[in-house]
Amino acid sequence: MKESMKRINKQLLMLAVALLVIFPACELQEQPHSVFTPDNYYDNESSILTSLSGVYRDFATISSMGPPYRVLELTTDQVVVHAKIQGWWDGPDFHNLARHEWTPSHAWIGDFWNQLFGTVGQANALISSLRSSDLDGLEGPIAELRALRAYAYFYLMDLYGNVPIFTEPKVDPNNLPTQNTRTEVFDFVIEELSAAAEVLPSANDVGAEYYGRLTKEAVYALIATTYLNAEVYTGDAQYDMAIEYADQVINSGAYRLLDDYHANFAADNSNNEEMIFGSVYTPNETGGIGHPFVLKVLPGITGGLFDLPFTPQNGFGTRPSVVELYEDQDVRKEMFLTPGPLTDPRTGDTVMVERIVPDGNSELYVEGESDQGPVPYEIIKADGLRNQPMNAGVKWIKWGLDPNTDGGDASNDIAWIRYADILLVKAEAQLRSGTGNPLALVNRVRERSNASPLTSLTLQDILDERGRELAFEMSRRRDLIRFGQFTNSSWEFKEPSEEYRRLFPIPTEALDANSNLDQNPGY
C-alpha cells in the first residue's frame, strides 16, 4: 500500500474525513468537514482508495508508541518506563500500567477504547456508503473494511471483553448500543473475517502496489490467532482450528522467514516476505505518518553518536529478565543495550563522553575540542521506576535507524503479524492438542537467529520463544494471559495482581455516555 499512499495528498485525506464517523465512548457523532457526501464522493476508484487508505492509516497509529501501544506493552514483563531524575517521564499513567494499578479513569485505556471504536465507526460509515454507490467492483474494498472492523473488534474483545457489536453508520441517541457477550464478539470476529477472506485476493496474486492491505492470508493469520486464544475468550479451546488456519497461511507459499532476523525491522523493510500484515509508515510523504520508536527508546547521547536530527528521549526500556531469555550467540540479543560501557554498534568502540551527567544528557567527547574526559559512557542497572539517573535501565533498538527520518518520525513499517508468529501459533496449538511436530516448527524459528536447537518442548518453552522472537511487537499481553502468567506472576517492579485485571475496565467516559454499558467485574 506504500505506493498507493504516496499518491494521496492532504486534500484527498481531508475529503476522506468527510465520511468519518467517530465512536467516542459508544456515542457516534458525524463530523462534517467538507461538502462531499456519500452520494457524490464515491464516483471513481481513486476516491475509494483514498477513504480506504484513511482507515488503514488511522488503524496503523495503534502501533506507533502512543496510548494504545503503551496499554498493550507497559502492562507486561517486557516494556518499562523508568522515570528519570529530570522527571519528563515521571507520571502515574506509566506506573499504574506497570504495577497493574489502573482504574476505569485511566486516560490511555480510554484512548484505546475510543481509537478502536473510531475504526469501527469509520468502517461502518464507509461500508454503508460503498454499498449505496453505483460503482462496480466494490466487493474487495468492502471486504477490507469488514476485516479491519473485525480487527478492531478482536482488540476490543481481547482488552475489554463484553462490548457492543455495532455495524450501522449512525447511532440513534435514543437507542444506544447494548453490550454483547465476549463469546458473541468472538463469533462476530470469526464470521466477519471468514466472509472477508472469501473475497480478498491471495498474497500470491497481488503486486507491490497492494502492499500494506489485507490479503486472504493476512485474514487467515488473524483467524488462527483468534482461535489460539479461543479458550480465553469463550471458555472452549479450538486448537484444531488454529492449526487449520495457520496451515492456510503456511501452505500458501506466499511467505518465508527472512534470512536476517533484523531485516524485518530495517528502515527499508517494505514488501518483505515475512510480514503478513503491518502498519505502513511514510513520514516523508504528504499525508503520511511515522513512528517514534528510536526517538522514544535510545539514550539522548546517541543523537550525536548517530548524527540524528533529534535528541532521543531515553524513555522506553526493558528489564534484565528479558535479556536473560537469550543465549549469547542468538542474534536477536543484539537489540539490547545492557549495563556496562556503551559501544558503538557500527564499530564496536566504547562510546566516550566528557562526563556522565546523571540528571541530563552527557556530551560526547571530541578530541581536541572537549575540555573534560574522556570517560566511558556507562549504562547502569535501574533500581526502581522513579528518580533514576539518565543512564539507568536496559535499552533496546529493535527497529533500525532510519537515515531519512523526518524529525523523530521514522519509516520502518511495523508488523502486526509475521510468518515467524504463525509458525509459533501452529507449534503451540499442536503442543496443546498433542498433534504434529511442534518442536520442528520452533527450531525453524530458532535456527534463523543462531539459537541452539531445542531437544524437547514444553509450553514454557513456547512462551519463552514467543517472548524472544516477538519482543515489543504487541502480542506479549495476550500471550501471558493465555499461559496464565499475566496476573499471578511477578517481575521487576510488579507484584502479582488481581485476576480481574486480565480485562481492562470499560472506561469511565464510556459508562457516562451510555447507560446500557456495565462495568467489568472488579472495577
C-alpha positions as CSV (number, residue, x, y, z in Angstrom):
1,M,0.0,0.0,0.0
2,K,3.0,2.3,0.3
3,E,2.9,3.2,-3.4
4,S,-0.8,3.9,-3.1
5,M,-0.4,6.1,-0.1
6,K,2.3,8.2,-1.9
7,R,-0.4,9.3,-4.3
8,I,-2.7,10.6,-1.6
9,N,-2.3,14.3,-0.9
10,K,-3.6,16.3,2.1
11,Q,-6.7,17.5,0.2
12,L,-7.8,13.9,-0.5
13,L,-7.2,12.9,3.0
14,M,-9.4,15.8,4.2
15,L,-12.1,14.7,1.9
16,A,-11.9,11.2,3.3
17,V,-12.5,12.6,6.8
18,A,-15.8,13.9,5.5
19,L,-17.2,10.4,5.9
20,L,-15.6,9.7,9.2
21,V,-17.9,8.6,12.0
22,I,-16.3,8.6,15.4
23,F,-17.4,6.3,18.2
24,P,-16.2,8.1,21.3
25,A,-17.4,6.4,24.4
26,C,-20.1,4.5,22.5
27,E,-21.7,7.7,21.2
28,L,-21.4,8.1,17.4
29,Q,-21.4,11.6,16.0
30,E,-20.9,12.6,12.4
31,Q,-18.1,15.2,11.8
32,P,-18.8,17.1,8.6
33,H,-15.6,18.6,7.3
34,S,-16.4,19.2,3.6
35,V,-19.2,19.4,1.1
36,F,-18.6,15.8,-0.1
37,T,-21.3,13.3,0.8
38,P,-21.7,9.6,0.2
39,D,-24.0,10.5,-2.7
40,N,-21.4,12.5,-4.6
41,Y,-18.0,11.4,-3.3
42,Y,-17.6,7.8,-4.5
43,D,-17.6,8.3,-8.2
44,N,-14.2,6.7,-9.1
45,E,-11.6,4.3,-7.9
46,S,-9.3,7.0,-6.6
47,S,-11.9,8.3,-4.1
48,I,-12.5,4.8,-2.8
49,L,-8.8,4.1,-2.3
50,T,-8.4,7.4,-0.6
51,S,-11.0,6.7,2.0
52,L,-9.8,3.1,2.4
53,S,-6.2,4.4,3.0
54,G,-7.5,6.7,5.7
55,V,-8.9,3.8,7.7
56,Y,-5.7,1.8,7.3
57,R,-3.7,4.9,8.3
58,D,-5.6,5.6,11.4
59,F,-5.5,1.9,12.5
60,A,-1.7,2.0,11.9
61,T,-1.3,4.6,14.7
62,I,-2.1,1.9,17.3
63,S,1.4,0.6,16.8
64,S,3.2,3.9,17.0
65,M,4.0,4.0,20.7
66,G,1.1,6.2,21.7
67,P,-1.5,5.3,24.3
68,P,-2.7,2.0,22.6
69,Y,0.9,0.7,22.3
70,R,1.6,1.6,25.9
71,V,-1.6,-0.1,27.2
72,L,-0.5,-3.3,25.3
73,E,3.1,-3.3,26.3
74,L,3.7,-1.5,29.6
75,T,1.3,-3.9,31.4
76,T,3.6,-6.8,30.5
77,D,7.0,-8.1,31.7
78,Q,8.9,-6.6,28.7
79,V,8.5,-2.9,28.3
80,V,9.1,-0.5,31.1
81,V,9.5,3.3,31.5
82,H,11.9,4.4,34.2
83,A,11.2,8.0,35.3
84,K,14.4,9.9,35.2
85,I,15.7,12.4,37.7
86,Q,14.8,15.3,35.3
87,G,11.2,14.0,35.6
88,W,10.0,14.1,32.0
89,W,8.8,10.5,32.1
90,D,7.5,10.6,35.6
91,G,3.8,10.2,35.7
92,P,1.1,7.9,37.2
93,D,-0.1,6.8,33.7
94,F,3.1,4.9,33.1
95,H,3.5,3.5,36.6
96,N,-0.1,2.5,37.1
97,L,0.1,0.3,34.0
98,A,3.4,-1.2,35.1
99,R,2.2,-2.0,38.5
100,H,-1.3,-3.2,37.4
101,E,-2.9,-0.4,39.4
102,W,-5.0,1.2,36.6
103,T,-8.6,2.4,37.2
104,P,-11.6,3.0,34.8
105,S,-10.5,6.6,34.5
106,H,-7.0,5.8,33.2
107,A,-6.6,8.1,30.2
108,W,-4.8,5.7,27.9
109,I,-7.2,2.9,28.5
110,G,-10.0,5.3,27.4
111,D,-8.0,6.5,24.4
112,F,-7.5,2.9,23.2
113,W,-11.3,2.2,23.5
114,N,-12.0,5.4,21.5
115,Q,-9.5,4.6,18.8
116,L,-10.8,1.1,18.3
117,F,-14.4,2.3,18.1
118,G,-13.2,5.0,15.9
119,T,-12.1,2.3,13.4
120,V,-15.4,0.6,13.8
121,G,-17.2,3.9,13.1
122,Q,-15.1,4.7,10.1
123,A,-15.6,1.2,8.7
124,N,-19.4,1.3,9.3
125,A,-19.8,4.6,7.5
126,L,-17.6,3.7,4.5
127,I,-19.2,0.2,4.1
128,S,-22.7,1.9,4.1
129,S,-21.5,4.5,1.6
130,L,-19.9,2.0,-0.7
131,R,-23.0,-0.2,-0.7
132,S,-25.1,2.7,-1.8
133,S,-22.7,3.6,-4.6
134,D,-23.4,2.8,-8.3
135,L,-19.7,1.8,-8.9
136,D,-18.8,-1.7,-9.8
137,G,-16.1,-3.8,-8.2
138,L,-16.6,-2.7,-4.6
139,E,-16.6,-6.2,-3.1
140,G,-12.9,-6.1,-2.4
141,P,-12.8,-2.7,-0.6
142,I,-15.9,-3.7,1.4
143,A,-14.2,-6.9,2.4
144,E,-11.1,-5.0,3.5
145,L,-13.3,-2.7,5.6
146,R,-15.1,-5.6,7.2
147,A,-11.8,-7.2,8.0
148,L,-10.4,-4.0,9.5
149,R,-13.5,-3.6,11.6
150,A,-13.2,-7.2,12.8
151,Y,-9.5,-6.5,13.6
152,A,-10.7,-3.6,15.8
153,Y,-13.3,-5.9,17.4
154,F,-10.6,-8.5,18.0
155,Y,-8.8,-6.0,20.2
156,L,-12.0,-4.8,21.9
157,M,-12.8,-8.4,22.8
158,D,-9.3,-9.1,23.9
159,L,-8.9,-5.9,26.0
160,Y,-12.4,-5.2,27.3
161,G,-14.5,-8.4,27.0
162,N,-18.2,-7.6,26.6
163,V,-18.6,-4.7,24.1
164,P,-21.4,-3.5,21.8
165,I,-21.3,-5.0,18.3
166,F,-22.5,-2.2,16.1
167,T,-22.5,-2.2,12.3
168,E,-24.7,0.8,11.4
169,P,-23.4,4.1,10.1
170,K,-25.1,6.1,12.8
171,V,-26.3,5.6,16.3
172,D,-29.8,6.6,17.5
173,P,-29.1,8.7,20.6
174,N,-32.4,7.4,22.0
175,N,-31.5,3.8,21.4
176,L,-27.8,3.5,22.4
177,P,-26.0,0.2,21.7
178,T,-26.1,-2.6,24.3
179,Q,-23.2,-4.9,25.2
180,N,-22.7,-8.2,23.6
181,T,-21.0,-11.1,25.4
182,R,-17.4,-11.8,24.8
183,T,-18.4,-15.1,23.1
184,E,-20.8,-13.2,20.8
185,V,-18.0,-10.8,19.8
186,F,-15.7,-13.8,19.2
187,D,-18.3,-15.3,16.9
188,F,-18.7,-12.0,15.1
189,V,-15.0,-11.6,14.5
190,I,-14.7,-15.1,13.1
191,E,-17.7,-14.6,10.9
192,E,-16.6,-11.3,9.5
193,L,-13.1,-12.4,8.9
194,S,-14.2,-15.6,7.2
195,A,-16.6,-13.6,4.9
196,A,-13.8,-11.2,4.0
197,A,-11.3,-13.9,3.3
198,E,-13.7,-15.4,0.6
199,V,-13.4,-12.1,-1.3
200,L,-9.9,-10.8,-0.7
201,P,-7.1,-11.7,-3.1
202,S,-4.3,-14.0,-2.2
203,A,-0.8,-12.5,-1.5
204,N,0.3,-14.6,-4.4
205,D,-1.9,-12.7,-6.8
206,V,-1.1,-9.1,-5.9
207,G,1.9,-6.9,-6.7
208,A,3.9,-4.4,-4.7
209,E,1.3,-1.8,-5.2
210,Y,-1.1,-3.7,-2.9
211,Y,1.4,-3.8,-0.1
212,G,0.0,-2.9,3.3
213,R,-3.5,-4.0,2.5
214,L,-5.2,-7.1,3.9
215,T,-4.9,-10.2,1.8
216,K,-6.6,-13.6,2.2
217,E,-3.6,-14.9,4.0
218,A,-3.4,-12.0,6.4
219,V,-7.0,-12.6,7.4
220,Y,-6.3,-16.3,7.8
221,A,-3.4,-15.4,10.1
222,L,-5.7,-13.3,12.3
223,I,-8.3,-16.1,12.4
224,A,-5.6,-18.5,13.5
225,T,-4.5,-16.1,16.3
226,T,-8.2,-15.7,17.3
227,Y,-8.7,-19.4,17.6
228,L,-5.4,-19.9,19.5
229,N,-6.9,-17.6,22.2
230,A,-10.5,-19.1,22.0
231,E,-10.3,-20.7,25.4
232,V,-9.5,-17.3,27.0
233,Y,-12.3,-15.6,25.0
234,T,-15.1,-18.2,25.2
235,G,-14.0,-20.9,27.6
236,D,-13.7,-23.5,24.8
237,A,-10.3,-24.4,23.3
238,Q,-10.2,-24.6,19.5
239,Y,-6.6,-25.5,18.7
240,D,-7.6,-27.6,15.7
241,M,-9.0,-24.5,14.1
242,A,-5.8,-22.5,14.9
243,I,-3.8,-25.2,13.2
244,E,-6.1,-25.3,10.2
245,Y,-5.9,-21.6,9.5
246,A,-2.2,-21.4,10.3
247,D,-1.8,-24.1,7.6
248,Q,-3.7,-21.9,5.2
249,V,-1.0,-19.3,5.5
250,I,1.9,-21.7,5.6
251,N,0.7,-23.8,2.7
252,S,0.1,-20.7,0.5
253,G,3.8,-20.4,-0.1
254,A,3.5,-16.7,0.0
255,Y,5.7,-16.1,3.0
256,R,9.1,-17.2,4.4
257,L,11.4,-16.5,7.2
258,L,13.9,-13.8,6.1
259,D,17.5,-14.9,6.3
260,D,18.4,-12.0,8.5
261,Y,16.1,-11.5,11.6
262,H,16.9,-7.8,11.8
263,A,15.9,-7.2,8.2
264,N,12.3,-7.4,9.5
265,F,12.8,-4.1,11.3
266,A,15.1,-2.1,9.0
267,A,14.1,1.3,7.7
268,D,13.6,-0.2,4.2
269,N,11.5,-3.2,5.2
270,S,8.6,-2.7,2.9
271,N,7.3,-5.6,0.8
272,N,9.4,-8.2,2.7
273,E,8.3,-11.8,2.5
274,E,7.9,-12.3,6.3
275,M,5.5,-9.5,7.0
276,I,2.0,-10.9,6.6
277,F,0.3,-7.6,7.7
278,G,1.7,-4.4,9.1
279,S,1.4,-0.7,9.7
280,V,2.8,1.3,6.8
281,Y,4.8,4.4,7.8
282,T,5.7,7.1,5.3
283,P,6.6,10.3,7.3
284,N,8.3,11.9,4.3
285,E,5.2,11.6,2.1
286,T,2.4,14.1,2.1
287,G,-0.3,12.8,4.4
288,G,1.9,10.0,5.7
289,I,2.7,9.1,9.3
290,G,5.8,8.0,11.1
291,H,6.6,6.2,14.3
292,P,8.9,7.4,17.1
293,F,10.5,4.1,18.3
294,V,14.1,5.3,18.1
295,L,13.1,8.8,19.4
296,K,11.4,7.3,22.5
297,V,13.9,4.5,23.3
298,L,17.5,5.4,22.8
299,P,19.6,7.4,25.3
300,G,20.0,11.0,24.5
301,I,23.7,10.7,23.8
302,T,23.0,8.6,20.7
303,G,21.6,11.6,18.9
304,G,25.1,12.9,18.4
305,L,26.6,9.5,18.1
306,F,24.4,8.6,15.1
307,D,24.1,12.1,13.7
308,L,20.3,12.1,14.3
309,P,18.3,15.2,13.6
310,F,16.8,14.9,17.1
311,T,17.8,14.0,20.7
312,P,16.4,10.7,21.7
313,Q,14.2,10.9,24.8
314,N,15.6,7.9,26.8
315,G,12.1,6.7,27.8
316,F,11.1,3.1,26.9
317,G,13.3,0.4,28.2
318,T,13.1,-3.2,29.3
319,R,14.0,-5.5,32.2
320,P,17.2,-7.6,32.7
321,S,15.0,-10.7,32.8
322,V,14.0,-10.1,29.1
323,V,17.7,-10.1,28.1
324,E,18.3,-13.2,30.1
325,L,15.9,-15.2,27.8
326,Y,18.5,-15.1,25.0
327,E,21.6,-17.2,24.5
328,D,24.7,-15.1,23.9
329,Q,25.1,-16.3,20.3
330,D,21.4,-15.5,19.5
331,V,21.5,-12.6,17.0
332,R,18.2,-11.3,18.5
333,K,20.1,-10.4,21.6
334,E,21.9,-7.7,19.6
335,M,18.9,-5.4,20.0
336,F,19.7,-4.6,23.7
337,L,21.9,-2.0,25.3
338,T,22.7,-3.6,28.7
339,P,24.5,-2.4,31.8
340,G,28.2,-1.7,31.1
341,P,30.1,0.5,28.8
342,L,28.1,1.6,25.8
343,T,29.6,0.6,22.5
344,D,29.1,2.0,19.0
345,P,27.2,-0.9,17.2
346,R,28.9,0.2,13.9
347,T,32.4,0.0,15.1
348,G,32.4,-1.9,18.4
349,D,34.3,1.0,20.0
350,T,33.4,2.2,23.5
351,V,31.5,5.5,23.5
352,M,33.4,8.2,25.3
353,V,31.9,11.3,26.9
354,E,33.2,14.3,28.6
355,R,31.5,13.2,31.8
356,I,28.4,11.3,32.8
357,V,25.6,13.6,33.8
358,P,23.0,11.8,36.0
359,D,20.3,14.4,35.6
360,G,20.8,15.3,31.9
361,N,22.3,14.3,28.6
362,S,26.0,13.6,28.6
363,E,28.1,15.2,25.9
364,L,30.2,13.1,23.5
365,Y,34.0,13.5,23.9
366,V,35.5,15.2,20.9
367,E,39.3,15.0,20.8
368,G,40.8,18.5,20.5
369,E,37.6,20.2,21.4
370,S,36.4,18.8,24.8
371,D,37.9,20.2,27.9
372,Q,36.7,17.3,30.1
373,G,37.1,13.5,29.8
374,P,37.3,11.2,28.0
375,V,35.4,8.7,30.2
376,P,33.4,5.7,29.0
377,Y,29.6,6.2,29.0
378,E,28.2,3.5,31.3
379,I,24.7,2.1,31.3
380,I,23.7,1.2,34.9
381,K,21.0,-1.1,36.2
382,A,17.8,0.7,37.2
383,D,16.6,0.0,40.8
384,G,13.1,1.4,40.6
385,L,10.5,3.1,38.4
386,R,11.2,6.7,39.7
387,N,14.1,9.1,40.2
388,Q,16.5,7.1,38.1
389,P,19.8,8.6,36.6
390,M,19.7,9.3,32.9
391,N,22.0,6.4,32.2
392,A,19.9,3.8,34.1
393,G,18.0,0.9,32.6
394,V,18.3,-1.6,29.8
395,K,17.5,-0.1,26.4
396,W,16.5,-1.8,23.1
397,I,16.6,-0.8,19.5
398,K,14.7,-3.4,17.5
399,W,13.6,-1.1,14.7
400,G,16.7,0.1,13.0
401,L,17.8,3.7,12.4
402,D,16.1,5.4,9.5
403,P,18.7,7.7,7.7
404,N,15.8,9.7,6.2
405,T,13.9,10.2,9.5
406,D,11.5,13.2,9.4
407,G,12.5,14.7,12.8
408,G,11.7,12.0,15.2
409,D,9.3,10.1,12.9
410,A,10.8,7.0,11.2
411,S,9.5,5.0,8.3
412,N,10.2,1.4,9.4
413,D,7.0,-0.5,8.8
414,I,5.8,-2.4,11.9
415,A,4.4,-5.9,11.6
416,W,1.1,-6.9,13.2
417,I,1.6,-10.5,12.1
418,R,4.9,-12.0,10.8
419,Y,5.4,-15.5,9.4
420,A,7.5,-16.4,12.4
421,D,4.5,-15.7,14.6
422,I,2.3,-18.1,12.6
423,L,4.9,-20.9,12.8
424,L,4.8,-20.4,16.6
425,V,1.0,-20.2,16.6
426,K,0.8,-23.6,14.9
427,A,3.6,-25.0,17.2
428,E,1.7,-24.0,20.3
429,A,-1.6,-25.3,19.0
430,Q,0.0,-28.6,18.1
431,L,1.7,-28.9,21.5
432,R,-1.5,-28.1,23.4
433,S,-3.5,-30.6,21.3
434,G,-0.9,-33.3,21.2
435,T,-0.6,-33.4,17.4
436,G,2.1,-32.9,14.8
437,N,5.7,-31.9,15.3
438,P,5.8,-28.6,17.1
439,L,9.4,-29.0,18.1
440,A,10.5,-28.8,14.4
441,L,8.5,-25.5,13.9
442,V,10.0,-23.9,17.0
443,N,13.5,-24.9,15.9
444,R,12.9,-23.4,12.4
445,V,12.4,-20.0,14.1
446,R,15.4,-20.5,16.4
447,E,17.7,-21.7,13.6
448,R,17.3,-18.4,11.8
449,S,18.7,-16.5,14.8
450,N,21.6,-18.9,15.5
451,A,19.9,-20.1,18.7
452,S,20.7,-23.7,19.8
453,P,18.1,-26.2,18.7
454,L,15.8,-27.5,21.4
455,T,15.7,-31.2,22.0
456,S,12.3,-31.2,23.8
457,L,9.5,-28.8,24.1
458,T,7.2,-27.6,26.9
459,L,4.6,-24.9,27.0
460,Q,7.0,-22.7,28.9
461,D,9.5,-23.1,26.0
462,I,6.8,-21.8,23.6
463,L,6.1,-18.8,25.8
464,D,9.8,-18.0,26.1
465,E,10.4,-18.4,22.4
466,R,7.5,-16.1,21.6
467,G,9.0,-13.6,24.1
468,R,12.3,-13.8,22.3
469,E,11.1,-13.7,18.7
470,L,8.2,-11.2,19.1
471,A,9.6,-8.9,21.8
472,F,7.9,-5.5,21.8
473,E,5.6,-6.5,18.9
474,M,2.3,-6.1,20.8
475,S,1.5,-9.7,21.4
476,R,3.0,-10.2,24.9
477,R,-0.1,-9.3,27.0
478,R,-2.4,-11.9,25.4
479,D,0.4,-14.4,25.5
480,L,0.9,-14.0,29.2
481,I,-2.8,-14.2,29.7
482,R,-3.1,-17.4,27.6
483,F,-0.3,-19.0,29.6
484,G,-1.8,-17.9,33.0
485,Q,1.2,-15.6,33.8
486,F,-0.2,-12.1,33.4
487,T,-1.7,-11.5,36.9
488,N,-0.4,-14.3,39.2
489,S,3.2,-13.7,38.2
490,S,5.7,-11.1,39.5
491,W,8.5,-9.4,37.6
492,E,10.8,-6.4,38.3
493,F,8.7,-3.6,39.8
494,K,5.4,-5.6,39.6
495,E,3.9,-7.9,42.2
496,P,1.1,-10.5,41.5
497,S,-2.2,-8.6,40.7
498,E,-5.9,-9.4,40.9
499,E,-7.3,-11.9,38.4
500,Y,-9.9,-9.5,37.1
501,R,-7.1,-7.4,35.5
502,R,-6.9,-9.9,32.7
503,L,-9.6,-7.5,31.3
504,F,-9.3,-3.7,31.3
505,P,-12.2,-1.7,32.7
506,I,-14.8,-0.2,30.5
507,P,-13.7,3.5,30.5
508,T,-15.5,5.9,32.8
509,E,-16.3,8.2,29.9
510,A,-18.0,5.3,28.0
511,L,-20.1,4.4,31.0
512,D,-21.1,8.1,31.5
513,A,-22.1,8.3,27.8
514,N,-24.0,5.1,27.5
515,S,-26.1,3.8,30.4
516,N,-26.5,0.4,28.6
517,L,-22.9,-0.5,29.4
518,D,-22.0,-2.5,32.5
519,Q,-18.6,-2.3,34.1
520,N,-16.3,-5.4,34.1
521,P,-16.2,-7.2,37.5
522,G,-13.6,-6.0,40.0
523,Y,-13.7,-2.4,38.9
